[in-house]
Amino acid sequence: MTQLRIGVIGTGLRSSIARYWHNPEGNSVVVGAADVSLKALEKFKNEIDKDIFVTTDYKELLEREDIDAVAILSPDYLHEEHAVAALQAGKHVYCEKPLAITPEGCDRIIDETEKSGKHFMIGFNMRYMSMYQTMKEIIDSGVIGDIKAVWVRHFVGLGGYYYYHDWHGTAANTTSLLLQKASHDIDVIHWLTGSYATKVSAFGGLDYYGGNQPNDLYCPDCELKDTCPDVSLQKLTQCAFREEIDVEDNNMLIMELEGGIKASYMQCHFTPDYSRNYTFIGTKGRLENDDVNDKIYVKTRKSGSWHEMSDITYEMKKMPGTHGGADPRICQDFVNLVLYNKQPLTTPFAGRMSVAVGCAATESIRSGGKVVHIDQGRHNPSLSRKEDTIYQP
Ligand SMILES: NC(=O)c1ccc[n+]([C@@H]2O[C@H](COP(=O)([O-])OP(=O)(O)OC[C@H]3O[C@@H](n4cnc5c(N)ncnc54)[C@H](O)[C@@H]3O)[C@@H](O)[C@H]2O)c1
């Protein structure tokens, strides 16, 4: 095979990444798409290619012999169904995060991947951002010593817009928003420390969104639209204060990782600004990122070595492409995986572990903060994971 022919399931917001796969003269091309919404399919055709095959039944897409691989960009609660069906149809799979909305769903996908002998890749694009690659390189260099503590603060500005005005707002669709945004962050904590979480305790609540508005209320039809602070008149327009909303908008987790590393993660969906602030503290120093100003700071403590003579500030360069240049890279890595058997930076098992932690933390929150041990799964091959590498374009 010299060109990977890709079909897309789910042509909503995330389907904008398909443009990085659509290179009719190159080594990958988008040849079809499935979505239950004709409007979404029409928009996708206009963006990619008017002549591609489209259908409202994803099974028709899977039957096609001119499709080698499928990109699953559908809502979270459908990943398991779509991934298992695609593997059973003999397709290679790229699946957006979270892998599924339960650890059992993830295990089913991994079982099916092993049975099928096909390639499967999880869309952890944060691993492909130069900031997190650089942080990984710094930690692996040993300059801050052995990691003992990790503190992560996640300010999800625009949280209401992206997570409370559509399907994301209910536990039936997502389990909780700790599987949404946090599945990336829990994964980055695992990846950068080289250790999976073993137990978690968490507190959280629905402190701002949700309420008693009817479930079928849309902002453009609402009598409060001129005064509501969270009115949304374009794209995602369901009321953010509707009754069915039951996923926490304010979460705090503390975790213990393999090797006794302590980690915390805080996520708030009603902050005015958007940013992720990570601190890793090691036995010789600490590392902190500043994604507002595109900098990483390394501070070393008194260690009797040359390292203590200076602190270092890294200035991140701007990379072309969405998500800080991560999306074109992760798309290319999926093609490289299938065509050239090149191991990507992620594994399905890493996808499974971030879901397992997100689900355990949700259980803890909803039962008053009890300590929940993380089910380590039956697929954990070893702790020396292949994905622990620095990205080589
Ligand atoms: N890695 C990232 O940076 C990133 C960013 C955004 C979204 N995502 C992930 O991508 C996925 C999609 O998110 P989104 O924001 O595009 O959502 P979306 O709601 O905009 O799009 C989902 C699409 O799936 C379609 N769909 C629903 N049921 C379907 C079915 N049975 N068959 C086929 N299509 C169906 C919907 O009509 C919609 O067009 C989510 O899992 C999300 O977590 C990842």
PDBQT file of the ligand as one rigid body, heavy atoms in Angstrom, charges set to zero:
ROOT
HETATM    1  N1  LIG A 401      -8.151  15.714  20.351  1.00  0.00    +0.000 N 
HETATM    2  C1  LIG A 401      -8.751  16.879  20.284  1.00  0.00    +0.000 C 
HETATM    3  O1  LIG A 401      -8.116  17.917  20.314  1.00  0.00    +0.000 OA
HETATM    4  C2  LIG A 401     -10.238  16.941  20.124  1.00  0.00    +0.000 A 
HETATM    5  C3  LIG A 401     -10.870  18.167  19.895  1.00  0.00    +0.000 A 
HETATM    6  C4  LIG A 401     -12.247  18.182  19.746  1.00  0.00    +0.000 A 
HETATM    7  C5  LIG A 401     -12.981  17.018  19.838  1.00  0.00    +0.000 A 
HETATM    8  N2  LIG A 401     -12.350  15.838  20.077  1.00  0.00    +0.000 N 
HETATM    9  C6  LIG A 401     -13.127  14.592  20.161  1.00  0.00    +0.000 C 
HETATM   10  O2  LIG A 401     -13.765  14.364  18.903  1.00  0.00    +0.000 OA
HETATM   11  C7  LIG A 401     -15.033  13.764  19.098  1.00  0.00    +0.000 C 
HETATM   12  C8  LIG A 401     -16.069  14.577  18.345  1.00  0.00    +0.000 C 
HETATM   13  O3  LIG A 401     -16.167  15.846  18.939  1.00  0.00    +0.000 OA
HETATM   14  P1  LIG A 401     -16.815  17.087  18.161  1.00  0.00    +0.000 P 
HETATM   15  O4  LIG A 401     -16.500  18.281  18.955  1.00  0.00    +0.000 OA
HETATM   16  O5  LIG A 401     -16.439  17.044  16.713  1.00  0.00    +0.000 OA
HETATM   17  O6  LIG A 401     -18.381  16.757  18.309  1.00  0.00    +0.000 OA
HETATM   18  P2  LIG A 401     -19.532  17.215  17.326  1.00  0.00    +0.000 P 
HETATM   19  O7  LIG A 401     -20.806  17.051  18.070  1.00  0.00    +0.000 OA
HETATM   20  O8  LIG A 401     -19.213  18.556  16.741  1.00  0.00    +0.000 OA
HETATM   21  O9  LIG A 401     -19.453  16.158  16.127  1.00  0.00    +0.000 OA
HETATM   22  C9  LIG A 401     -19.861  14.827  16.245  1.00  0.00    +0.000 C 
HETATM   23  C10 LIG A 401     -20.502  14.412  14.937  1.00  0.00    +0.000 C 
HETATM   24  O10 LIG A 401     -20.870  13.027  15.029  1.00  0.00    +0.000 OA
HETATM   25  C11 LIG A 401     -22.139  12.871  14.428  1.00  0.00    +0.000 C 
HETATM   26  N3  LIG A 401     -22.821  11.665  14.894  1.00  0.00    +0.000 N 
HETATM   27  C12 LIG A 401     -23.626  11.507  15.968  1.00  0.00    +0.000 A 
HETATM   28  N4  LIG A 401     -24.086  10.236  16.006  1.00  0.00    +0.000 NA
HETATM   29  C13 LIG A 401     -23.547   9.588  14.947  1.00  0.00    +0.000 A 
HETATM   30  C14 LIG A 401     -23.644   8.257  14.447  1.00  0.00    +0.000 A 
HETATM   31  N5  LIG A 401     -24.398   7.323  15.073  1.00  0.00    +0.000 N 
HETATM   32  N6  LIG A 401     -23.001   7.947  13.298  1.00  0.00    +0.000 NA
HETATM   33  C15 LIG A 401     -22.238   8.873  12.659  1.00  0.00    +0.000 A 
HETATM   34  N7  LIG A 401     -22.100  10.155  13.095  1.00  0.00    +0.000 NA
HETATM   35  C16 LIG A 401     -22.756  10.496  14.231  1.00  0.00    +0.000 A 
HETATM   36  C17 LIG A 401     -22.896  14.150  14.779  1.00  0.00    +0.000 C 
HETATM   37  O11 LIG A 401     -23.996  14.380  13.890  1.00  0.00    +0.000 OA
HETATM   38  C18 LIG A 401     -21.799  15.194  14.632  1.00  0.00    +0.000 C 
HETATM   39  O12 LIG A 401     -21.740  15.746  13.326  1.00  0.00    +0.000 OA
HETATM   40  C19 LIG A 401     -15.260  13.699  20.599  1.00  0.00    +0.000 C 
HETATM   41  O13 LIG A 401     -15.031  12.400  21.066  1.00  0.00    +0.000 OA
HETATM   42  C20 LIG A 401     -14.242  14.651  21.181  1.00  0.00    +0.000 C 
HETATM   43  O14 LIG A 401     -13.762  14.245  22.450  1.00  0.00    +0.000 OA
HETATM   44  C21 LIG A 401     -11.008  15.774  20.198  1.00  0.00    +0.000 A 
ENDROOT
TORSDOF 0
